[in-house]
Amino acid sequence: MLGFGAERLRADMNRLLALLFHQGVLDEQFLQLQQLQDESSPNFVSEVVNIYFHESEKLLRNLRGLLLDREFSDYNKMGIHLNQFMGSSSSIGANRVRNVCVAFRAASEQSNRPGCFRALELLEYEYCYLKNKLHELFQIEQQRILAAAVRYPPVQHPLNNP
Amino acid sequence: MSLMECTSGDQLEMVVVPEQFPAGLRVLVVDDDVTCLRILDRMLRRCMYNVTSCSQATVALNLLRERKGSFDVVLSDVHMPDMDGFKLLELVGLEMDLPVIMMSGDGRTELVMRGIRHGACDYLIKPIRDEELKNIWQHVVRKKWKVSKEQDHSGCVEEVDCQKRANDDVEYASSVNEGADEVLKTQKKRRDTKEDDDMELENDDPTMAKKPRVVWSVELHQQFVSAVNQLGIDKAVPKRILELMNVPGLTRENVASHLQKFRLYLKRLSGVAQQQGSLPSSFCGPVEQNPKLASLGRFDIQALAASGQLPPQTLAALHAELSTRPVGKLVLPAVDQLTLLQSSLKGAKCIPSDQSVAYGQPLVKCSSNVVEQNSQKIISNEDVELGIGPWMSKNLATMVPACNIGSVVESDSDKLIGFMQYRQQEKQQKQSMVPEPSRSINVQPSCVVIPSQSSANFQAANSPASVNQNCSFSRNSVMDHKNLQFQPNNSSGVGQSLDGEFKPSFIPSGFASSGSVSSSLSSCSINEDNNACQQVKNPSTTSSAVRQFPRTVPNIPCMQDSYNFKSAHALDQGPVRSPIYVDKVTSIPSRFAVDKQELLSNMNREKFYIENNGNIVKQEPNMDLTENVKVGGPIWQHFPTNDLMGVFSD
């Protein structure tokens, strides 16, 4: 039964991933990330993604601060933040976040304040969506690992009994 | 890739073991973005590299400084808060000569261009895939290979030098001039790793004055020739010549060796004269065997020679002319400039292709207006060269295996054409001032202008796409020139051939901004030279010229070495009869040609160049030029696209 659960969880995970890929939230870079995970670093993906979340939230805070704080926003600095955001997003395969970053940067280069605000909101939305979905993914994965871990004893005992 | 995976070990010694090679490559990753840093670190470890990651550029720089030699390659982000990635790149290039790969999420062309200009050996755009990282070892190998090749090459030159010295008694060795070759070589080596910005630093290179040798500058050679003439070629002995020349620091041995060469040279010339039209001269043979070299220069005389359009003796005469070329070690690759020049010429004026030009004009005629105008544009001029020079030297690097006379002729002909172009241009300008047809004006008595051959022939002989009508025009002029050079030899023998050869040499020396300026030059050339000095702030003696150039005009040395490379080749080659001339041959005129082209082309460029002046141009002049084009948009209007691309796209 429990082994069954692990399989189901794996299927859930795949379905979710497929959805995210279909929506363009993630791209193949995320698969690269998954491939980098192995026995020597079993939590590599979640580790990196957590770093990404941490950094991204800092960047989003900074961006919002830059846009809100002053009359005259420092678009240059904004551009630097956005570049970093773009770099990290694309590195983990957060495709949609990255795309919004590109639009945001274009707006900031034109010193288009309303455009920047719109882009920032969109960015925050996309980021939250990504974060939720990835959390969901990691949760399923955790459950799956747990399920897989507890699977062995029940499987082995019934085999021994008959 | 499986090779890498089956290996472990993290020592650089792996380099010698091919199958294990990339494993253990010591990589330093610098990125302020910890997400990327983590991913990169992981990816690089997967490639079996020995990874050190660092999230701050300053820390990375300290690491690099403290542990010199413990990294093979540096991967650096572009945007970093504590230090710009380009700055780090620059410092790394300056201090430790490591290949640096830039990375950025921002793949906009100008940024990539900037990275390349700062000397990045690669520019990876995020997201970085492990396929790209698996390949970064190539930059390490390339760098090492390049360095070792250069060392090999210089070693070979040295060797040949020594041999020569043994053969010809004492040659070159003297304190008259500092070892220009050495200087150039050193610069060549160093330039590969350093920014042009820092050319000033190279000044202090202790190895620069390593080996003193005589550089037979035009001026010196003139003194020599007049001494010989005074004594008579048969009665001239080194001691007497030395007395007559009265040059401090020059030794009897120098003179003896030079005299020996001079005699051989005369002999060869008269020999060629007798063989007119029949036997291929020593210059022609290797040229034909060397299509690769020929393709190097877009305006390959070799191609003409090989296709039978150009009689061998004209090539020889061409060489003769070049031998008397001024000595400034300010050598520029003429080829590239030529194209520009030609295109500018084309843009500026429509030149009838059957026009022939006189070469024996006295310098007085050379309108000072022109030169003055030029001098205003010195900054831009440098930049043009900058963009071009390294490309040349790069190409030249490919010439290394092909050590033969072909390369001499090749470089010479480039210069000659450059010179021709310059003259041509001069004529053009004169034309514009004085509405007078510029056909065969011939002032110097020893020079005969021969009607040019049909341009169609030349056109047919041209293979490169960048050749246009102007080009064929210049070919004609080359032809003329050589004929003109040749004629006296042929008809009047040695004594007069002297005249034929050396009188024209005044003309180039006039244009030379090199250090060959001296009181012994005729007043008109001094006039010219003064202008030249204004332009490049040239010191007035040859010896100091070389060393001071880097200080005053920091960008020039890269030109020098690109050509020096050639000269070194010339020295390599035993069969070359007058390597000493080759050594000194200058393409200064072409530098001026660029000036003029500048003049002709556009003011917009000037603007651009000024802003670009401080920029660092390194080994990717290709890119640079395209950028020039990009930034200075109007340039396109003046240079036919195919011309530009023809030269720089390969």
Boltz contact constraints between the chains, C-beta under 6 A:
constraints:
  - contact:
      token1: [A, 29]
      token2: [B, 127]
      max_distance: 6.0
  - contact:
      token1: [A, 36]
      token2: [B, 42]
      max_distance: 6.0
  - contact:
      token1: [A, 48]
      token2: [B, 38]
      max_distance: 6.0
  - contact:
      token1: [A, 48]
      token2: [B, 39]
      max_distance: 6.0
  - contact:
      token1: [A, 51]
      token2: [B, 34]
      max_distance: 6.0
  - contact:
      token1: [A, 51]
      token2: [B, 35]
      max_distance: 6.0
  - contact:
      token1: [A, 51]
      token2: [B, 38]
      max_distance: 6.0
  - contact:
      token1: [A, 52]
      token2: [B, 35]
      max_distance: 6.0
  - contact:
      token1: [A, 55]
      token2: [B, 35]
      max_distance: 6.0
  - contact:
      token1: [A, 80]
      token2: [B, 79]
      max_distance: 6.0
  - contact:
      token1: [A, 83]
      token2: [B, 79]
      max_distance: 6.0
  - contact:
      token1: [A, 83]
      token2: [B, 105]
      max_distance: 6.0
  - contact:
      token1: [A, 83]
      token2: [B, 106]
      max_distance: 6.0
  - contact:
      token1: [A, 84]
      token2: [B, 33]
      max_distance: 6.0
  - contact:
      token1: [A, 86]
      token2: [B, 105]
      max_distance: 6.0
  - contact:
      token1: [A, 87]
      token2: [B, 33]
      max_distance: 6.0
  - contact:
      token1: [A, 87]
      token2: [B, 36]
      max_distance: 6.0
  - contact:
      token1: [A, 87]
      token2: [B, 105]
      max_distance: 6.0
  - contact:
      token1: [A, 87]
      token2: [B, 126]
      max_distance: 6.0
  - contact:
      token1: [A, 88]
      token2: [B, 33]
      max_distance: 6.0
  - contact:
      token1: [A, 88]
      token2: [B, 35]
      max_distance: 6.0
  - contact:
      token1: [A, 88]
      token2: [B, 36]
      max_distance: 6.0
  - contact:
      token1: [A, 90]
      token2: [B, 105]
      max_distance: 6.0
  - contact:
      token1: [A, 90]
      token2: [B, 126]
      max_distance: 6.0
  - contact:
      token1: [A, 90]
      token2: [B, 127]
      max_distance: 6.0
  - contact:
      token1: [A, 91]
      token2: [B, 35]
      max_distance: 6.0
  - contact:
      token1: [A, 91]
      token2: [B, 36]
      max_distance: 6.0
  - contact:
      token1: [A, 91]
      token2: [B, 39]
      max_distance: 6.0
  - contact:
      token1: [A, 91]
      token2: [B, 126]
      max_distance: 6.0
  - contact:
      token1: [A, 91]
      token2: [B, 127]
      max_distance: 6.0
